[in-house]
């Protein structure tokens, strides 16, 4: 009986994580760049939950600095989060919301994959690989 209790306790601990898995990432891409050159990441973020979720932080396995950016009056600016409304899609694209990459450690060549971790304000973390494509 004690063994069954432990299994139920472990399942209960992971249950909220399963419920949070509501974000779907599609077509993550990044443009080629050399170390010292900035580049940008684009994708579509689908929120299948009934509450708004915000992309809070993006990080990479290398030592590059990733920043969430938007545009206002044609000028790029850093933002504190990227909102994905409930049951909706937010597109990160040229001239709009995107993730800037600064201080690359190594060149990004067309065909490579660039690992990224996306951290959302609901606690969800999604690890993806953006495909390096020609601009």
trRosetta pair geometry for C-beta under 8 A, 3 or more apart (Angstrom, degrees):
i j d omega theta_ij theta_ji phi_ij phi_ji
1 4 5.7 -54 -155 35 37 112
1 5 6.5 41 148 -22 67 104
2 5 5.4 -51 -151 33 35 117
2 6 6.6 38 152 -20 65 102
3 6 5.9 -53 -154 33 32 111
3 7 6.7 32 150 -18 64 104
4 7 5.7 -53 -150 35 34 112
4 8 6.4 33 153 -17 66 106
5 8 5.8 -57 -150 38 30 111
5 9 6.3 32 152 -22 65 108
6 9 5.5 -54 -146 35 32 114
6 10 6.4 32 155 -18 65 104
7 10 5.9 -54 -150 36 31 110
7 11 6.4 29 153 -17 65 107
8 11 5.7 -54 -145 39 31 112
8 12 6.2 34 155 -22 65 106
9 12 5.7 -53 -148 35 29 113
9 13 6.6 33 152 -23 61 104
10 13 5.7 -53 -153 30 32 114
10 14 6.8 15 156 -5 65 107
11 14 6.2 -67 -150 44 32 100
11 15 6.3 54 150 -49 66 98
12 15 5.5 -32 -147 1 34 124
13 16 8.0 -59 174 21 31 96
14 17 5.3 -55 -165 37 61 117
14 18 6.3 63 141 -24 82 101
15 18 5.7 -55 -152 33 35 112
15 19 6.5 34 154 -18 67 105
16 19 5.5 -55 -149 37 37 113
16 20 6.4 38 154 -25 68 105
17 20 5.7 -55 -150 31 32 113
17 21 7.1 44 152 -36 62 96
17 123 7.6 -106 -110 122 69 121
18 21 6.1 -44 -160 9 35 115
20 122 5.4 173 -151 135 106 111
20 123 5.6 -60 -148 74 162 102
20 124 4.9 -168 144 -67 110 96
21 124 6.3 140 -98 -122 45 121
22 47 6.2 37 130 -162 104 61
22 48 4.7 -142 -168 63 81 82
22 49 3.7 36 169 -45 163 100
22 53 7.0 165 84 -37 114 151
22 122 7.5 -13 39 88 114 161
22 124 7.1 -125 35 -59 71 158
23 45 6.2 -21 -163 -167 105 93
23 46 6.9 145 -159 77 50 56
23 47 6.0 -19 -102 -100 73 62
23 48 7.5 -164 -79 16 24 83
23 53 6.3 -120 -72 100 112 157
23 84 7.0 94 -118 73 104 162
23 118 7.8 -122 122 107 148 131
23 120 6.0 170 -27 -52 154 158
23 124 5.6 150 16 112 119 153
23 126 6.1 -112 92 -34 117 141
24 45 7.5 147 75 -160 49 45
24 46 4.2 -12 58 58 99 111
24 48 6.6 56 -9 -22 108 113
25 28 5.9 8 160 -45 117 112
25 43 5.7 -5 -167 166 93 140
25 44 7.4 144 -160 79 46 55
25 45 6.1 -15 -103 -104 67 67
25 46 7.8 -151 -66 22 24 79
25 118 7.0 146 -75 15 140 153
25 126 5.8 155 -17 136 129 149
25 128 5.3 -77 99 -79 155 148
26 43 6.5 149 73 -174 47 85
26 44 4.3 -16 61 62 103 105
26 45 8.0 -162 23 -70 76 25
26 46 6.9 51 -10 -15 111 108
27 42 7.9 -25 120 113 93 85
27 43 5.9 167 86 -134 63 66
27 44 6.0 45 45 12 101 97
28 41 6.5 -2 -168 -175 92 104
28 42 7.4 165 -147 87 47 43
28 43 4.0 -11 -95 -87 67 125
28 116 7.0 -142 179 40 150 134
28 128 5.1 99 6 140 160 137
28 129 7.2 154 81 94 127 31
28 130 4.0 -97 138 -101 102 78
28 131 7.0 127 92 9 68 70
29 41 7.1 167 86 -152 41 58
29 42 5.4 -14 60 61 89 89
29 43 7.0 160 15 -72 62 70
29 130 5.6 136 -129 -172 7 95
29 131 5.4 -34 -111 65 71 80
29 132 7.7 121 -165 -111 70 15
29 133 4.9 -28 -158 17 121 122
30 39 5.9 71 179 133 94 125
30 40 7.0 -171 -139 95 69 36
30 41 4.7 -26 -90 -97 92 75
30 42 7.7 163 -82 18 44 67
30 101 6.9 27 -148 -4 126 146
30 108 6.3 -76 116 -177 117 155
30 114 5.0 -22 31 33 151 145
30 130 4.2 82 -18 123 103 132
30 131 7.4 172 26 79 74 32
30 132 5.5 -39 78 -99 89 62
30 133 7.5 129 62 22 38 73
31 39 4.8 -154 69 -158 87 108
31 40 6.2 32 15 48 110 72
31 108 7.5 98 108 101 39 134
31 132 7.2 63 -175 -154 11 72
31 133 6.9 -55 -100 71 52 63
31 134 7.6 36 -137 -167 80 18
31 135 4.8 27 -127 -69 128 95
32 39 7.2 -149 96 -113 17 144
32 107 7.5 13 -170 174 89 88
32 108 5.0 -166 -137 100 49 87
32 109 6.0 38 -125 -119 114 25
32 110 5.6 -49 -59 -49 125 72
32 132 5.5 77 -77 180 70 114
32 134 7.1 -7 -2 -100 113 49
32 135 7.7 -107 29 -25 81 89
33 37 4.3 -152 -167 92 99 111
33 38 6.9 -99 -140 109 152 16
33 39 3.7 -127 -32 -48 141 124
33 101 7.3 170 40 88 154 117
33 104 5.9 146 102 -11 113 154
33 107 7.1 -161 96 -149 45 60
33 108 5.0 34 40 36 71 111
34 37 4.9 73 54 7 72 121
34 104 7.3 174 132 69 24 133
34 107 5.1 -19 -116 -108 58 93
35 103 7.7 11 -160 -170 76 39
35 104 4.9 -130 -106 87 56 88
35 105 6.5 -25 -106 166 113 11
35 106 6.5 -18 -60 -101 107 14
35 107 6.5 -76 -21 -64 76 59
36 103 7.6 24 -91 -112 35 42
36 104 7.4 -76 2 46 34 87
37 104 7.1 -18 57 20 67 123
38 100 6.0 -12 -171 -172 119 100
38 101 6.4 152 -159 78 65 57
38 102 5.2 -21 -104 -94 93 71
39 100 7.7 151 83 -157 35 56
39 101 4.9 -16 64 57 80 111
39 104 7.3 33 13 -48 113 132
39 108 6.4 -68 8 40 170 147
40 69 7.8 -80 -125 49 109 131
40 94 7.6 116 95 -94 150 69
40 98 4.8 8 -171 157 118 138
40 99 6.7 139 -162 74 65 50
40 100 5.7 -36 -102 -103 77 54
40 101 6.8 -171 -87 11 24 86
41 58 7.4 -164 60 169 146 159
41 66 7.6 -6 12 -140 133 115
41 92 7.0 11 112 126 71 141
41 98 6.5 153 68 -177 52 84
41 99 4.0 -18 56 64 108 107
41 100 7.9 -142 17 -62 80 12
41 101 6.4 83 -25 -34 99 111
41 114 7.5 -129 -96 89 116 133
41 116 6.7 91 -140 -74 165 159
41 130 5.3 -93 -136 -98 108 167
42 91 7.9 16 -173 172 94 77
42 92 4.8 -167 -142 109 55 88
42 93 5.3 68 -147 -102 125 41
42 94 6.9 -37 -82 -36 144 64
42 98 5.7 -39 -85 -122 75 100
42 99 7.9 -164 -64 27 34 81
43 91 7.9 -151 104 -150 36 54
43 92 5.2 23 45 46 61 115
43 128 7.7 56 -107 121 160 164
43 130 7.2 -105 -59 -107 116 103
44 89 5.6 -4 -176 -172 104 116
44 90 7.5 161 -157 82 57 42
44 91 5.1 -23 -106 -107 79 74
44 92 7.4 -154 -76 22 31 73
45 55 6.6 -105 -105 -48 169 125
45 82 7.4 111 28 117 154 121
45 84 5.0 -98 116 -92 116 139
45 89 6.7 153 79 -156 47 62
45 90 4.9 -12 61 59 103 90
45 91 7.8 -171 23 -82 70 28
45 92 7.1 59 -12 -17 102 101
46 84 7.5 128 179 -172 9 134
46 88 7.7 -155 -145 111 57 30
46 89 4.9 -25 -98 -98 69 87
47 52 7.3 27 157 -137 167 38
47 53 5.1 176 -122 29 127 112
47 84 4.0 147 -37 131 125 113
47 85 6.6 -178 54 83 140 34
47 86 6.1 -102 118 -121 123 26
47 87 6.7 -62 97 -25 85 16
47 88 5.8 8 49 55 103 62
47 89 7.5 -175 15 -83 72 36
47 90 7.6 39 -14 -3 107 97
48 87 6.9 44 -141 -105 34 54
49 53 6.4 85 44 -35 128 119
49 86 6.1 -86 98 -131 67 81
49 87 7.6 -119 77 -50 31 61
49 122 7.6 119 14 -92 168 170
50 86 5.1 30 -169 -157 28 132
50 87 6.8 20 -103 -35 50 101
51 86 5.4 55 -26 -86 3 113
51 122 7.6 128 89 -90 119 129
52 83 5.9 -11 -176 -164 117 102
52 84 6.9 158 -160 80 66 49
52 85 5.3 -37 -106 -124 92 44
52 86 5.5 -74 -59 -35 53 78
53 83 7.7 145 83 -154 37 54
53 84 5.1 -17 68 61 85 102
53 86 8.0 106 -8 -81 78 57
53 120 5.3 5 173 -175 113 127
53 121 6.4 178 -162 51 64 87
53 122 5.1 -51 -124 -15 106 121
53 124 7.5 -2 -159 31 141 126
54 81 4.0 17 172 170 125 131
54 82 6.4 147 -162 68 70 38
54 83 5.1 -33 -100 -96 86 58
54 84 7.0 174 -92 15 32 74
54 120 6.6 147 79 -157 42 73
54 121 4.5 29 56 1 94 127
55 58 7.0 17 167 -53 115 93
55 68 6.6 158 107 -106 106 136
55 81 6.2 157 73 -164 52 70
55 82 4.2 -5 48 54 109 99
55 84 7.0 73 -24 -20 89 108
55 118 5.9 -51 -139 -169 107 107
55 119 7.5 103 -163 73 62 47
55 120 5.8 -50 -102 -99 47 74
56 80 8.0 -16 -143 155 66 67
56 81 5.3 -21 -103 -109 54 101
56 119 5.3 -62 64 105 97 91
56 120 6.2 128 3 -141 92 20
56 121 5.0 116 -49 -61 121 79
57 66 8.0 101 178 90 66 109
57 68 7.8 -108 -111 -29 29 115
57 118 7.8 160 88 -158 54 41
57 119 4.2 2 58 52 94 120
58 66 4.3 -96 98 133 97 139
58 67 7.9 -84 52 -3 105 4
58 68 6.6 129 5 -64 108 83
58 99 4.9 -16 47 -137 167 139
58 116 5.9 -13 -170 -171 101 112
58 117 7.1 157 -157 80 50 51
58 118 5.6 -15 -106 -105 80 66
58 119 7.3 -159 -75 19 33 79
59 66 6.0 -165 -100 36 28 129
59 116 7.2 146 78 -159 38 61
59 117 4.9 -14 63 57 90 101
59 119 7.2 37 2 -15 102 113
60 64 5.1 12 51 54 139 105
60 66 5.9 126 -15 -37 97 126
60 101 7.3 46 -26 -128 146 112
60 114 6.9 -36 -132 168 127 92
60 115 6.1 122 -153 90 76 71
60 116 5.5 -39 -93 -101 77 62
60 117 7.4 178 -86 14 26 77
61 115 4.6 22 -1 83 118 128
61 117 7.9 101 -53 -18 71 102
62 104 6.9 34 112 -153 147 58
62 105 4.4 -137 -173 13 125 124
62 106 7.1 -129 -121 17 151 89
63 103 6.8 -69 114 127 84 112
63 105 5.5 91 37 -61 90 116
64 101 5.2 6 162 -169 139 93
64 102 6.4 151 -170 73 83 40
64 103 5.3 165 -130 83 56 74
64 104 5.0 5 -91 -94 119 48
64 105 6.6 -110 -47 -14 82 79
65 101 7.5 144 76 -159 49 44
65 102 4.5 -22 62 66 100 100
65 103 5.2 58 6 33 93 118
66 99 5.6 1 -170 176 104 109
66 100 7.0 157 -154 81 51 52
66 101 5.7 -16 -100 -101 76 67
66 102 7.8 -177 -76 23 29 73
66 116 7.3 113 -99 -134 163 104
67 78 5.2 -61 173 -120 125 107
67 99 7.1 158 77 -160 38 61
67 100 4.7 -12 60 57 93 103
67 102 7.1 25 -1 0 108 113
68 78 6.7 88 76 -162 62 69
68 79 5.0 -77 117 67 103 85
68 80 7.3 14 71 134 129 3
68 81 6.7 37 102 -109 167 16
68 82 5.5 -144 -159 -33 129 102
68 97 7.6 -14 -175 -163 87 92
68 99 6.1 -35 -101 -106 52 72
68 100 8.0 -158 -72 18 4 81
69 76 5.4 5 -179 -172 129 99
69 77 6.6 154 -152 80 80 30
69 78 5.7 -55 -98 -101 72 45
69 79 6.4 134 -131 7 18 89
69 97 7.1 158 91 -152 53 47
69 98 5.4 -20 67 68 98 77
69 99 7.0 147 19 -112 86 19
69 100 4.9 57 -16 -20 134 108
70 76 7.5 161 88 -149 30 57
70 77 6.1 -25 66 65 75 80
70 79 4.7 52 -3 -37 110 132
70 82 7.7 158 -64 -101 105 91
70 96 6.8 -28 -145 174 70 49
70 97 5.0 -18 -101 -95 81 68
70 98 7.8 149 -88 21 37 64
71 74 6.5 -5 176 -134 115 12
71 75 6.4 155 -155 74 74 31
71 76 5.5 -41 -97 -92 78 52
71 77 7.1 128 -114 17 28 78
71 95 6.1 -60 13 -178 159 45
71 96 6.1 -91 22 -108 110 25
72 75 6.1 -31 68 61 66 84
72 77 5.8 -18 18 16 106 129
76 100 7.7 92 173 -64 136 135
78 100 8.0 -82 -95 26 82 130
79 82 6.6 93 96 -69 134 70
79 97 7.5 -46 25 -125 149 92
81 121 6.9 10 -136 -40 142 125
82 90 6.2 160 156 133 103 151
82 92 7.1 -1 -160 -82 161 105
82 97 5.4 108 -128 -167 122 139
83 90 6.8 156 95 -79 50 152
84 88 6.4 -174 176 82 68 90
84 89 7.4 -25 -151 -145 100 21
84 90 4.5 -115 -103 0 77 121
85 88 4.0 26 74 33 95 142
85 90 7.4 126 11 -55 72 101
90 97 6.8 -15 164 61 108 155
91 96 7.1 45 98 91 86 148
91 97 7.4 137 96 56 48 106
92 96 7.1 -163 -149 97 36 99
92 97 4.9 -85 -114 107 68 89
92 98 4.9 120 -180 -102 96 49
92 99 6.5 8 -172 -11 151 81
93 96 4.9 35 64 43 81 117
93 97 7.3 52 27 58 58 65
93 98 6.9 -116 53 -72 14 99
94 98 7.2 40 -86 -63 32 142
99 116 7.6 90 109 -145 162 147
101 104 6.4 50 143 -67 111 94
101 114 8.0 -35 -99 169 163 151
104 107 7.3 86 128 -96 137 23
104 108 6.6 -97 -143 -25 154 99
108 112 5.9 -142 -158 65 64 136
108 114 6.1 -9 -122 -71 121 126
108 132 4.8 -174 168 -114 98 137
109 112 5.1 93 60 -19 72 119
109 132 6.1 97 83 107 30 154
110 132 5.4 -141 -111 118 29 97
110 133 6.4 57 -134 -132 87 24
110 134 5.6 6 -104 -53 132 77
111 131 7.7 -27 -139 -169 19 89
111 132 6.3 -29 37 69 30 99
112 131 7.8 152 86 -157 41 49
112 132 4.4 27 56 13 83 132
113 129 3.9 7 -179 172 119 123
113 130 7.0 143 -161 68 62 38
113 131 6.1 -35 -103 -98 69 52
113 132 7.2 -132 -76 -7 19 85
114 129 6.5 142 61 -163 35 66
114 130 4.7 -25 61 60 98 93
114 131 8.0 -162 17 -68 82 7
114 132 6.2 94 -24 -57 107 92
115 127 6.9 -7 -166 -172 96 95
115 128 7.6 161 -149 89 51 40
115 129 5.4 -32 -91 -101 58 78
116 127 7.4 164 87 -152 45 51
116 128 5.4 -17 64 65 93 85
116 129 7.3 152 17 -102 77 27
116 130 5.8 40 -5 -16 126 105
117 125 6.0 -4 -175 -174 102 102
117 126 7.3 159 -156 81 54 41
117 127 5.2 -23 -101 -98 77 73
117 128 7.9 155 -93 20 29 66
118 125 7.0 160 80 -156 52 50
118 126 4.7 -10 55 59 104 92
118 127 7.8 -170 18 -77 72 26
118 128 6.7 20 -8 7 111 112
119 124 7.9 160 -154 89 40 51
119 125 5.4 -10 -103 -106 67 84
120 123 7.1 -29 82 42 82 24
120 124 4.4 3 47 61 122 92
120 125 7.4 -156 17 -74 78 38
120 126 7.6 42 -17 -1 110 99
